[in-house]
Amino acid sequence: MEIWIEKLLELQELDLRVSKMHAQLAEVPQLRSQAELQYRNEAMALLEAQEELKAAEVEVKGFESEIAVLQARKHDFQSKTALIKNNDEYRAALLQIEMVNRAIGAVEERQLEAMFKIDQLKERVALREKDFLAGKARAQVVLEDLETRRKNCERLIGELSESRPGVVAELEEVIKQAVSNGAECGSCVSVYSRLRSSKTYSSLVPCVVPLEDGSCGRCHLKVTAQQRSDVLKSKLVQCPSCGAIVYQE
């Protein structure tokens, strides 16, 4: 392999690493939002369960108050029966007491159902609290990891960007020497730069690729026999299909 190709591949590897760091960095806000959204959903589920439990407890207290009122009414009827001397009035008072007892029984039955519901809601709240605490811990780990990723990506991007001018300078010097020895590769830096900035190329996909059985290593289509011959002569050759710079390993 010609040394100018080696240096061009070195530059490409550097650029691909920078692009990958930028791609990972670009994912951070979305991943952070996802982690925060999941945590908020778990917090909301806990709050809803707590509110439902609170409403059920208020309902039970309402039943207690209702029973207390009915008990007071029953006591009032019982007190009055001692003073009644007429049989009809006495039977009417007993009927009133019986009706109150039935009302008390109906309320107590509803109260028992509400208390059973409270037990179920307490279990649900406990489960939601467990999910909330686990989600909070999980979100904290994810957010810390994302912050570490952000810092590492920014540091590596800075380091690689600082080293790039030196790599380009070495490449240009190698190309100058190669051209003086007859190699037709003088425009490879400008061609490479154009391919890297082209919208038809992903910044994460190599644009300098090897020939594989006479085919472009990027689009996998055959190049012409003349182009294969030019590659062997250390000329700058681009794939006629996708434009990638091709070389022979």
C-alpha positions, 0 to 999 in steps of 0.5 A, spaced: 500 500 500 502 506 498 504 511 503 499 516 501 494 512 502 496 510 509 496 517 511 489 518 507 486 512 511 489 515 518 486 522 516 479 518 515 480 514 521 481 520 525 475 524 522 470 518 523 472 517 530 470 525 531 464 523 527 462 518 532 463 522 538 459 527 535 453 522 534 454 520 541 454 527 543 448 528 539 444 522 543 445 525 550 439 530 550 434 525 547 437 519 552 436 524 558 429 526 556 427 519 556 430 517 562 427 523 566 420 522 562 420 515 565 422 517 572 416 522 572 411 517 569 413 513 575 413 519 580 406 520 577 404 513 578 405 514 585 402 520 586 396 518 583 396 511 587 397 516 593 391 520 591 386 514 590 388 512 597 387 518 600 380 519 597 378 512 599 380 514 607 376 520 606 370 516 604 371 511 610 371 517 615 364 519 611 361 512 613 364 513 620 360 520 620 354 517 617 354 511 622 355 516 628 349 520 626 344 514 625 347 511 632 345 518 635 338 517 631 337 510 634 339 512 641 334 518 641 328 513 638 330 508 644 330 513 649 323 516 647 320 508 647 321 508 655 316 514 655 311 511 650 304 508 653 300 507 647 301 500 643 301 503 636 306 509 638 310 504 641 310 499 635 311 505 630 318 507 634 320 500 634 319 500 626 323 506 626 329 503 630 329 497 626 329 502 619 335 505 623 338 499 624 338 497 617 340 503 615 346 502 619 347 495 617 347 498 609 352 503 611 357 498 615 357 494 609 359 499 604 364 501 609 367 494 610 368 494 602 371 501 602 376 498 608 378 492 603 379 497 598 384 501 602 388 495 603 388 494 596 390 501 595 395 501 600 399 495 597 398 498 590 402 505 593 407 500 596 408 497 589 408 504 586 413 507 592 418 501 590 418 502 583 419 510 584 425 508 588 428 503 583 426 508 577 429 514 581 436 510 582 436 507 575 435 514 572 440 517 577 445 512 574 443 513 567 444 521 568 450 520 571 453 515 565 450 520 560 454 526 563 460 522 563 459 520 556 458 528 554 464 530 558 468 524 554 466 525 547 467 533 548 474 531 551 476 526 545 473 531 540 477 536 542 483 532 542 482 529 535 481 536 532 487 539 535 491 533 532 488 533 525 492 539 522 498 535 524 495 529 520 493 533 514 500 536 514 503 530 514 499 527 508 500 533 504 508 532 505 507 525 503 503 527 497 508 532 495 513 527 495 509 522 491 507 526 486 514 528 485 515 521 484 510 520 478 504 518 482 497 521 480 494 523 487 495 530 488 488 532 488 486 527 493 486 531 499 481 536 496 477 530 493 477 527 500 474 533 503 469 534 498 466 527 499 466 528 507 462 534 506 457 531 501 450 530 503 450 524 499 455 521 504 454 519 511 459 522 516 460 515 519 461 512 513 468 511 510 469 514 503 476 511 502 475 504 501 479 498 499 477 494 492 474 487 494 475 482 488 474 488 483 468 491 487 468 498 491 468 496 498 463 502 499 457 500 494 460 493 492 459 495 485 464 493 480 469 498 477 472 498 470 478 494 468 482 500 467 480 503 474 483 497 477 489 498 473 490 505 475 489 503 482 495 498 482 499 504 479 498 508 485 493 513 481 487 517 485 481 513 483 474 514 484 468 509 484 464 510 478 458 509 482 458 512 488 465 516 488 469 513 493 476 513 493 478 506 492 485 503 493 488 496 493 490 493 500 
